[in-house]
Structures are given as C-alpha cells and as structure tokens.
Amino acid sequence: MPLPLFLAMIAFVIAASGATLALAFWAEVPLMALAFAALAGSLALGARQWR
C-alpha cells in the first residue's frame, strides 16, 4: 500500500472518530452509552475473527 494512501486512511479514521464524538456530545448522548456501543462493536469484531 502506498504511503500517501495509508496516511490518508489514518487521517480519515481520525476525522471520522472526531466527528462521531462531536455529534454524540452535541446530541447529549450519555458517555456510558457511547462506551457500551464501542465495547459491543469491539466484541462483535473480535468474535468474528474466531471463526
């Protein structure tokens, strides 16, 4: 993978996570709900790799 594409992908992931957090804070989503959603997503992806 070329370095500029790799760096662009990293920048996109950081920007997307920042936008997600900003939107969640703007909508006044409880931090525990956000943490639970992140944990559930992590567990789902982890369980998917076990197959």
Secondary structure by P-SEA (a helix, b strand, c coil): ccaaaaaaaaaaaaaaaaaaaaaaaaacccaaaaaaaaaaaaaaaaaaacc
